[in-house]
């Protein structure tokens, strides 16, 4: 896959697509490989996310070869039992520490979000810096999306302890410990964090995709924080 020029006006950042879920509400299988507009959701995710970061990896379990055509590293959970997206974030933080020394930040996204904003990484860094926070998470429609977040690689040991020793499973609860900055996005004409969890969601995603004919659309424009 041809690589794009990367944005460099903020700290070097790795991005991880969390694709390790069990997709129970969709009858099993890989949600990111379901089609929207004739293309896999993961194609949409990679196209929007890859130009924003200096490295892109997939968090997925079982046979990694099914993602071979993307030409990206596939990182499995390092905590047993499929404990959810927190395990995927931990796997990405640990992989980054081992393989990309000097990279201090990782942005995570869900693998079933086809309409991610094209300024996601820049905005998360911006609000984190402005507020002097350790972390940042995305929000839209008055709702936080903790899985879409900016994480310090240095927090990996604390996250491992929370997962294994405290049995913590909720991304939002872990992030709340660090009082994350919140980056807000408008949701018109499309919520950029719409996620396809069910077969009905796939149908809705097809309808929403028709509202986004090009890169410059309202869903890609950020909403400044409320005063």
FENBELCOR-V510024 format. One record per residue. RES is the residue in three letters. SS is DSSP state (alpha for helix, beta for strand, coil for the rest). PHI is phi in whole degrees, 0 to 359 (NA if undefined). PSI is psi in radians with two decimals (999 if undefined). Layout:
BEGIN
RES/SS/PHI/PSI + RES/SS/PHI/PSI
END
This chain:
BEGIN
UNK/coil/NA/2.32 + UNK/coil/291/2.33 + UNK/coil/267/2.56 + UNK/coil/265/2.85 + UNK/coil/293/2.46 + UNK/coil/260/2.62 + UNK/coil/288/2.37 + UNK/coil/235/0.14 + UNK/coil/274/0.49 + UNK/coil/198/3.02 + UNK/coil/305/2.55 + UNK/coil/302/2.26 + UNK/beta/224/2.32 + UNK/beta/265/2.58 + UNK/beta/241/2.46 + UNK/beta/237/2.31 + UNK/beta/262/2.07 + UNK/beta/277/1.81 + UNK/coil/235/0.47 + UNK/coil/261/0.15 + UNK/coil/287/2.94 + UNK/coil/266/-0.15 + UNK/coil/53/0.75 + UNK/alpha/299/-0.67 + UNK/alpha/285/-0.13 + UNK/alpha/245/0.26 + UNK/coil/82/0.29 + UNK/coil/90/3.09 + UNK/coil/91/-2.95 + UNK/coil/262/1.84 + UNK/alpha/304/-0.75 + UNK/alpha/298/-0.27 + UNK/alpha/264/-0.01 + UNK/coil/291/2.67 + UNK/beta/265/2.43 + UNK/beta/226/2.14 + UNK/coil/61/0.54 + UNK/coil/80/0.06 + UNK/beta/232/2.60 + UNK/beta/297/2.54 + UNK/alpha/307/-0.68 + UNK/alpha/297/-0.56 + UNK/alpha/299/-0.77 + UNK/alpha/297/-0.77 + UNK/alpha/299/-0.86 + UNK/alpha/297/-0.74 + UNK/alpha/299/-0.69 + UNK/alpha/280/-0.60 + UNK/alpha/270/-0.66 + UNK/alpha/303/-0.72 + UNK/alpha/294/-0.20 + UNK/alpha/267/-0.18 + UNK/coil/224/2.90 + UNK/coil/266/0.13 + UNK/beta/184/2.49 + UNK/beta/227/2.25 + UNK/beta/231/2.79 + UNK/beta/250/2.35 + UNK/beta/262/1.98 + UNK/coil/206/2.65 + UNK/coil/251/3.04 + UNK/coil/67/-2.52 + UNK/coil/286/1.95 + UNK/alpha/287/-0.30 + UNK/alpha/297/-0.36 + UNK/alpha/292/-0.24 + UNK/alpha/253/0.24 + UNK/alpha/301/-0.62 + UNK/alpha/295/-0.29 + UNK/alpha/278/-0.29 + UNK/coil/64/0.56 + UNK/coil/242/2.62 + UNK/beta/299/2.42 + UNK/beta/248/2.08 + UNK/beta/248/2.09 + UNK/coil/276/2.79 + UNK/coil/304/2.53 + UNK/coil/255/0.07 + UNK/coil/242/2.27 + UNK/coil/286/2.78 + UNK/coil/93/0.13 + UNK/coil/52/1.06 + UNK/coil/283/0.06 + UNK/coil/109/-2.95 + UNK/alpha/297/-0.46 + UNK/alpha/300/-0.65 + UNK/alpha/294/-0.63 + UNK/alpha/294/-0.70 + UNK/alpha/296/-0.77 + UNK/alpha/300/-0.79 + UNK/alpha/302/-0.70 + UNK/alpha/292/-0.70 + UNK/alpha/296/-0.76 + UNK/alpha/290/-0.69 + UNK/alpha/297/-0.72 + UNK/alpha/297/-0.77 + UNK/alpha/299/-0.61 + UNK/alpha/276/-0.55 + UNK/alpha/246/-0.32 + UNK/coil/229/1.12 + UNK/coil/301/2.39 + UNK/coil/98/-0.31 + UNK/coil/276/2.12 + UNK/coil/255/-0.12 + UNK/beta/227/2.48 + UNK/beta/229/2.32 + UNK/beta/256/2.27 + UNK/beta/254/2.54 + UNK/beta/221/2.71 + UNK/beta/281/2.49 + UNK/coil/282/0.06 + UNK/coil/244/0.43 + UNK/coil/248/1.64 + UNK/coil/281/-0.18 + UNK/coil/245/0.53 + UNK/coil/306/2.48 + UNK/coil/294/2.55 + UNK/coil/280/-0.07 + UNK/coil/243/0.44 + UNK/alpha/302/-0.94 + UNK/alpha/295/-0.77 + UNK/alpha/298/-0.75 + UNK/alpha/291/-0.69 + UNK/alpha/298/-0.74 + UNK/alpha/295/-0.68 + UNK/alpha/299/-0.88 + UNK/alpha/290/-0.59 + UNK/alpha/298/-0.77 + UNK/alpha/293/-0.76 + UNK/alpha/299/-0.72 + UNK/alpha/269/-0.06 + UNK/coil/63/0.57 + UNK/coil/269/2.83 + UNK/coil/275/-0.46 + UNK/coil/223/2.95 + UNK/beta/212/2.52 + UNK/beta/228/2.76 + UNK/beta/272/2.75 + UNK/beta/209/2.64 + UNK/beta/201/2.73 + UNK/coil/54/0.59 + UNK/coil/71/0.29 + UNK/beta/228/2.36 + UNK/beta/280/2.61 + UNK/beta/236/1.37 + UNK/beta/301/-0.49 + UNK/beta/295/-0.47 + UNK/beta/269/1.62 + UNK/beta/211/2.95 + UNK/beta/247/2.15 + UNK/beta/235/2.51 + UNK/beta/279/2.24 + UNK/alpha/301/-0.57 + UNK/alpha/295/-0.23 + UNK/alpha/270/0.11 + UNK/alpha/298/-0.67 + UNK/alpha/291/-0.66 + UNK/alpha/294/-0.66 + UNK/alpha/292/-0.73 + UNK/alpha/300/-0.73 + UNK/alpha/298/-0.75 + UNK/alpha/297/-0.70 + UNK/alpha/289/-0.78 + UNK/alpha/270/-0.83 + UNK/coil/276/-0.57 + UNK/coil/257/-0.13 + UNK/coil/58/0.58 + UNK/coil/286/2.38 + UNK/coil/232/-0.15 + UNK/coil/256/2.15 + UNK/alpha/301/-0.77 + UNK/alpha/299/-0.68 + UNK/alpha/293/-0.69 + UNK/alpha/291/-0.79 + UNK/alpha/300/-0.65 + UNK/alpha/299/-0.43 + UNK/coil/298/-0.40 + UNK/coil/250/0.19 + UNK/coil/48/1.12 + UNK/coil/293/2.61 + UNK/beta/289/2.65 + UNK/beta/244/2.15 + UNK/beta/259/2.16 + UNK/beta/259/2.45 + UNK/beta/233/2.56 + UNK/coil/290/2.73 + UNK/coil/242/0.43 + UNK/coil/237/2.40 + UNK/coil/283/-0.15 + UNK/coil/222/2.39 + UNK/coil/291/2.08 + UNK/coil/294/-0.20 + UNK/coil/249/0.33 + UNK/coil/304/2.30 + UNK/coil/236/2.48 + UNK/coil/266/1.65 + UNK/coil/264/-0.45 + UNK/coil/230/3.00 + UNK/alpha/297/-0.66 + UNK/alpha/297/-0.64 + UNK/alpha/297/-0.63 + UNK/alpha/298/-0.73 + UNK/alpha/296/-0.74 + UNK/alpha/295/-0.66 + UNK/alpha/297/-0.64 + UNK/alpha/299/-0.73 + UNK/alpha/293/-0.76 + UNK/alpha/294/-0.64 + UNK/alpha/301/-0.55 + UNK/coil/291/-0.30 + UNK/coil/275/-0.10 + UNK/coil/240/1.33 + UNK/coil/288/-0.36 + UNK/coil/212/-3.12 + UNK/coil/290/-0.64 + UNK/coil/272/1.53 + UNK/coil/228/2.88 + UNK/alpha/297/-0.53 + UNK/alpha/293/-0.35 + UNK/alpha/269/-0.03 + UNK/coil/264/2.32 + UNK/beta/283/2.72 + UNK/coil/252/2.19 + UNK/coil/295/2.65 + UNK/coil/302/2.57 + UNK/coil/291/2.52 + UNK/coil/293/999
END
